[in-house]
């Protein structure tokens, strides 16, 4: 049997890479080999090995255990479920989700509509994987993720950082230990153009959710509000044009976005803030509002109500009826590429790289033991 034509092999690899980028962004496919019955996965400078990994999702569900110490998990398990860290609650719900569907240990099972908490755990692990692969998983971030009162903000920063990597930006983290001056989370440089941005991420806290102390409000009483977070972000020192991400953190709405009450309230707050700037005018910024309400969804219901909105603050091209979409696309193409990536590259690869293994699709997989 003659060897395959190298040109055909290269062409096929290029096509596979293009398909992967189109679906998942500028994050390389998992680097994996199978050796002596075990899967070996490269993450940053580490090689992780396990004979039980049958898919990349399978790997990700156990990958968090290589980031957090086993003693941390052990201490969390001693607590009542209601007092546990959100990560531990997600793992328990994942186990219950699998048990209710007869998932057996070591057996791969396809789930067409995974529960919201399964998505929460899977996407969190994938963001950490992206960060470690790019030298961005700083010990300080890991420490904040482990602290129940800081988890929400740290998790959102991990999401935002990974989103810039997917959109082909180079990320340089700011020194969080430097308290001598205010600064944004990181600098993101668009690789193709060299355009740099200062990025700030803020997440709206809701008492009783995601490890936050306090009593929970009824879901119908939780409303969108962002003025304080946006003002705080715009006051931070920034060396470059500013991009602000705000997690509005509200329950899912059944109404279409333009008709939803939260959308109308955000719009009125945004307009009021732009019109009535007290003291020194606030600096311009590109603003992304996001919402991933998995923690408001109970039981095994799938995720719904996720939203991503984009606009400009104190940027003339975005103001009122004078907004010119063509000018925005031309003048701010790098930010539009980021927005497009956020909308399209929100899935998680499935294939672990084994020939003849599970095919890469949009279904999730879970194993009997997370």
Wavefront OBJ file of the C-alpha trace (Angstrom):
o trace
v 0.000 0.000 0.000
v 1.463 3.309 -1.072
v 1.764 6.195 1.375
v -0.837 8.925 1.115
v 0.190 11.911 -0.969
v 1.702 14.521 1.424
v -0.090 17.305 -0.432
v -3.429 15.609 0.211
v -2.584 15.125 3.887
v -1.594 18.778 4.294
v -4.707 19.949 2.483
v -6.906 17.806 4.699
v -5.202 19.083 7.858
v -5.633 22.673 6.707
v -9.322 22.073 6.039
v -9.787 20.474 9.450
v -8.042 23.417 11.105
v -10.223 25.916 9.221
v -13.348 24.034 10.300
v -12.170 23.998 13.911
v -11.477 27.763 13.898
v -14.859 28.488 12.338
v -16.603 26.521 15.076
v -14.485 27.178 18.167
v -12.310 30.204 17.453
v -8.533 30.529 17.505
v -7.964 27.844 20.121
v -6.046 24.835 18.759
v -7.742 21.469 18.828
v -6.736 19.349 21.849
v -3.253 17.866 21.506
v -3.752 14.213 22.419
v -2.182 10.816 21.907
v -3.219 7.358 23.092
v -0.464 5.270 24.639
v -0.744 1.849 26.238
v -4.494 2.184 26.691
v -4.321 5.656 28.189
v -5.163 9.077 26.836
v -2.403 11.683 27.123
v -3.532 15.323 26.872
v -1.156 18.277 26.643
v -2.177 21.358 28.627
v 0.333 24.189 28.718
v 3.567 22.619 29.942
v 1.825 19.614 31.465
v 0.936 16.167 30.163
v -2.155 14.713 31.847
v -2.796 10.964 31.637
v -5.879 8.832 32.338
v -7.244 5.583 30.924
v -10.865 6.680 31.477
v -10.998 9.645 29.082
v -13.079 8.798 26.021
v -13.828 12.352 24.897
v -12.553 15.862 25.457
v -15.661 16.591 27.517
v -14.755 13.579 29.623
v -11.296 15.053 30.133
v -12.629 18.495 31.040
v -14.905 17.164 33.775
v -11.835 15.790 35.552
v -9.395 18.538 34.501
v -10.564 20.885 37.268
v -9.279 18.282 39.721
v -5.751 18.947 38.436
v -6.109 22.697 39.130
v -7.632 22.600 42.612
v -5.935 20.596 45.374
v -7.617 17.375 46.480
v -7.608 18.738 50.042
v -9.814 21.609 48.825
v -12.359 19.149 47.408
v -12.211 17.110 50.616
v -12.980 20.142 52.771
v -15.877 21.175 50.541
v -17.372 17.684 50.745
v -17.616 18.022 54.523
v -20.094 20.884 54.119
v -23.825 20.674 53.606
v -24.774 20.998 49.945
v -26.248 24.490 50.450
v -22.958 25.750 51.934
v -20.654 24.178 49.364
v -18.699 26.072 46.744
v -20.624 26.383 43.435
v -18.113 24.078 41.724
v -18.836 21.291 44.198
v -22.568 21.838 43.791
v -22.175 21.534 40.018
v -20.268 18.278 40.415
v -22.943 16.857 42.706
v -25.681 17.895 40.269
v -23.659 16.372 37.412
v -23.478 13.081 39.302
v -27.217 13.173 40.007
v -27.908 14.080 36.377
v -25.929 11.057 35.174
v -27.415 8.689 37.745
v -30.944 9.674 36.740
v -30.110 8.603 33.174
v -28.436 5.340 34.034
v -24.942 6.473 33.124
v -22.422 3.790 34.063
v -18.870 4.371 35.221
v -16.505 4.502 32.251
v -19.340 4.395 29.732
v -19.785 7.303 27.328
v -23.355 8.544 27.067
v -24.664 11.190 24.679
v -26.971 13.826 26.126
v -28.818 15.883 23.531
v -30.027 18.580 25.944
v -27.701 18.750 28.958
v -28.811 20.554 32.086
v -27.724 24.139 32.650
v -25.396 23.141 35.495
v -23.652 20.615 33.221
v -22.991 23.415 30.734
v -21.783 25.646 33.591
v -19.197 23.091 34.701
v -18.084 22.154 31.187
v -17.592 25.712 29.928
v -15.824 26.727 33.138
v -13.340 23.867 32.717
v -12.806 24.749 29.045
v -12.055 28.384 29.900
v -9.453 27.242 32.451
v -7.962 24.911 29.832
v -7.687 27.810 27.356
v -6.037 30.004 29.973
v -3.488 27.372 30.974
v -2.640 26.633 27.356
v -1.847 30.325 26.875
v 0.091 30.889 30.098
v -2.777 32.929 31.581
v -3.891 30.720 34.482
v -2.227 32.753 37.215
v -2.056 31.238 40.746
v -3.758 34.359 42.076
v -6.772 33.698 39.835
v -6.908 30.056 40.954
v -6.825 31.181 44.582
v -9.721 33.593 43.961
v -11.691 30.869 42.193
v -11.378 28.637 45.255
v -12.735 31.345 47.580
v -16.498 31.104 47.600
v -17.035 34.849 48.017
v -14.678 35.683 45.122
v -15.603 32.884 42.739
v -18.213 34.795 40.753
v -15.939 37.688 39.794
v -12.925 35.456 39.132
v -14.967 33.069 37.021
v -16.247 35.974 34.902
v -12.713 37.252 34.372
v -11.709 33.760 33.213
v -14.610 33.739 30.737
v -13.729 37.171 29.343
v -10.014 36.346 29.046
v -10.740 33.102 27.204
v -13.120 34.955 24.883
v -10.317 37.266 23.742
v -8.052 34.278 23.087
v -10.763 32.688 20.925
v -11.055 35.943 18.959
v -7.296 35.903 18.215
v -6.115 38.539 20.646
v -2.854 38.327 22.576
v -3.546 38.837 26.279
v -1.174 40.314 28.864
v -2.480 40.255 32.429
v -2.111 43.256 34.720
v -0.371 42.807 38.066
v -3.313 42.273 40.427
v -0.961 42.466 43.408
v -0.144 46.090 42.536
v -2.569 48.180 44.579
v -0.692 51.452 44.127
v -2.972 52.453 41.266
v -6.219 51.369 39.641
v -5.924 49.372 36.444
v -7.922 47.149 34.150
v -7.791 43.343 34.180
v -5.569 42.936 31.132
v -4.382 44.316 27.825
v -5.649 42.554 24.699
v -3.846 43.106 21.390
v -5.498 42.144 18.116
v -2.899 39.895 16.503
v -3.629 40.820 12.891
v -3.691 44.616 13.299
v -1.648 45.190 16.458
v -4.449 47.321 17.929
v -4.360 47.158 21.768
v -7.234 47.535 24.236
v -7.484 47.825 28.015
v -10.113 45.360 29.241
v -12.187 45.498 32.420
v -14.717 42.859 33.530
v -17.463 43.333 36.124
v -20.109 40.878 37.348
v -23.298 41.959 39.141
v -23.585 40.196 42.502
v -26.911 38.628 43.513
v -27.303 37.635 47.158
v -27.668 33.907 47.662
v -26.453 32.924 44.177
v -23.031 31.660 43.039
v -21.738 31.485 46.598
v -22.698 35.032 47.550
v -23.883 35.573 51.116
v -27.404 36.711 51.916
v -30.972 35.678 51.228
v -32.145 35.064 47.687
v -34.728 37.333 46.158
v -37.582 35.759 44.195
v -36.468 35.547 40.569
v -39.187 37.932 39.405
v -37.738 40.632 41.686
v -34.218 40.477 40.233
v -33.824 43.330 37.755
v -31.078 44.456 35.420
v -28.933 47.298 36.737
v -25.509 48.246 35.525
v -24.861 51.960 36.170
v -22.596 51.508 39.191
v -20.543 48.750 37.562
v -20.067 50.715 34.354
v -19.053 53.932 36.120
v -16.565 51.994 38.254
v -15.075 50.364 35.155
v -14.812 53.674 33.290
v -12.971 55.276 36.198
v -10.172 52.698 36.074
v -6.861 53.855 34.601
v -6.352 52.526 31.080
v -3.382 52.759 28.740
v -5.409 51.970 25.610
v -8.903 52.268 24.203
v -11.205 50.654 26.716
v -13.400 47.556 26.425
v -15.753 46.862 29.342
v -17.572 43.577 29.954
v -20.513 43.579 32.353
v -22.291 40.442 33.501
v -25.826 41.662 34.254
v -26.602 38.373 36.063
v -30.390 38.122 35.762
v -32.785 35.170 35.403
v -33.703 34.082 31.884
v -36.507 35.937 30.141
v -39.024 34.233 27.893
v -39.569 37.405 25.842
v -37.453 38.197 22.754
v -34.502 40.394 23.701
v -35.803 43.693 22.221
v -39.096 43.216 24.084
v -37.660 42.009 27.398
v -38.008 44.240 30.440
v -34.330 43.894 31.317
v -33.335 45.110 27.849
v -35.547 48.173 28.131
v -34.199 48.950 31.610
v -30.579 48.605 30.520
v -31.248 50.935 27.609
v -32.785 53.623 29.806
v -29.973 53.376 32.370
v -27.354 53.581 29.642
v -28.981 56.626 28.044
v -29.403 58.351 31.408
v -25.773 57.765 32.319
v -24.563 59.112 28.978
v -26.724 62.236 29.335
v -26.139 63.045 33.004
v -22.425 62.552 33.614
v -21.558 64.140 36.924
v -18.205 65.871 37.403
v -15.545 64.881 34.915
v -17.031 63.267 31.789
v -16.682 59.512 31.717
v -14.180 58.137 29.251
v -15.352 56.379 26.086
v -15.533 52.605 25.946
v -16.854 49.686 23.965
v -19.313 47.911 26.257
v -20.408 44.276 26.189
v -23.355 43.164 28.322
v -23.521 39.416 28.884
v -25.838 37.065 30.717
v -25.387 33.317 31.299
v -28.166 32.471 33.765
v -27.394 28.795 34.395
v -27.466 29.290 38.184
v -31.060 30.568 38.041
v -32.295 27.399 36.296
v -33.377 24.607 38.599
v -33.465 20.863 38.100
v -32.316 19.320 34.836
v -33.650 22.019 32.533
v -31.280 23.094 29.736
v -29.685 26.518 29.608
v -31.845 29.286 28.157
v -31.832 33.066 28.165
v -28.104 33.544 27.465
v -27.455 36.952 25.883
v -24.612 39.085 24.543
v -25.116 42.753 23.634
v -22.579 45.230 22.303
v -22.553 49.033 22.094
v -20.338 52.061 22.545
v -20.335 54.610 25.373
v -19.326 58.212 24.614
v -18.367 57.081 21.096
v -20.127 59.294 18.497
v -20.637 56.546 15.900
v -22.846 54.649 18.368
v -25.011 57.539 19.534
v -28.745 57.564 18.820
v -30.102 57.901 15.327
v -26.710 59.033 14.042
v -25.271 55.532 14.525
v -23.657 54.486 11.263
v -23.288 50.699 11.004
v -20.979 50.875 8.008
v -18.628 53.317 9.754
v -18.672 51.118 12.862
v -17.784 48.007 10.847
v -14.940 49.808 9.102
v -13.504 51.919 11.916
v -13.901 49.388 14.718
v -13.449 46.113 12.863
v -11.347 44.524 15.624
v -14.112 44.983 18.202
v -16.686 43.683 15.720
v -14.534 40.567 15.239
v -14.585 40.076 19.010
v -18.367 40.415 19.071
v -18.743 37.952 16.204
v -16.490 35.477 18.002
v -18.519 35.789 21.211
v -21.684 34.938 19.318
v -20.267 32.014 17.329
v -17.501 30.440 19.406
v -19.365 29.418 22.530
v -19.231 25.639 22.145
v -16.736 23.122 23.504
v -14.879 20.618 21.276
v -15.862 17.015 21.817
v -13.215 14.982 20.007
v -10.237 13.801 22.023
v -8.273 12.794 18.957
v -8.659 9.048 18.876
v -9.199 7.672 15.372
v -12.636 6.117 15.228
v -13.624 7.767 18.500
v -16.720 9.855 19.166
v -17.511 12.349 16.428
v -17.334 16.071 17.111
v -20.844 17.486 17.399
v -22.967 19.741 19.552
v -24.086 17.016 21.930
v -22.598 16.812 25.399
v -21.253 13.640 26.959
v -20.993 12.620 30.547
v -19.380 9.701 32.319
v -20.719 7.737 35.240
v -18.124 9.201 37.622
v -17.144 12.887 37.153
l 1 2 3 4 5 6 7 8 9 10 11 12 13 14 15 16 17 18 19 20 21 22 23 24 25 26 27 28 29 30 31 32 33 34 35 36 37 38 39 40 41 42 43 44 45 46 47 48 49 50 51 52 53 54 55 56 57 58 59 60 61 62 63 64 65 66 67 68 69 70 71 72 73 74 75 76 77 78 79 80 81 82 83 84 85 86 87 88 89 90 91 92 93 94 95 96 97 98 99 100 101 102 103 104 105 106 107 108 109 110 111 112 113 114 115 116 117 118 119 120 121 122 123 124 125 126 127 128 129 130 131 132 133 134 135 136 137 138 139 140 141 142 143 144 145 146 147 148 149 150 151 152 153 154 155 156 157 158 159 160 161 162 163 164 165 166 167 168 169 170 171 172 173 174 175 176 177 178 179 180 181 182 183 184 185 186 187 188 189 190 191 192 193 194 195 196 197 198 199 200 201 202 203 204 205 206 207 208 209 210 211 212 213 214 215 216 217 218 219 220 221 222 223 224 225 226 227 228 229 230 231 232 233 234 235 236 237 238 239 240 241 242 243 244 245 246 247 248 249 250 251 252 253 254 255 256 257 258 259 260 261 262 263 264 265 266 267 268 269 270 271 272 273 274 275 276 277 278 279 280 281 282 283 284 285 286 287 288 289 290 291 292 293 294 295 296 297 298 299 300 301 302 303 304 305 306 307 308 309 310 311 312 313 314 315 316 317 318 319 320 321 322 323 324 325 326 327 328 329 330 331 332 333 334 335 336 337 338 339 340 341 342 343 344 345 346 347 348 349 350 351 352 353 354 355 356 357 358 359 360 361 362 363 364 365 366 367 368 369 370
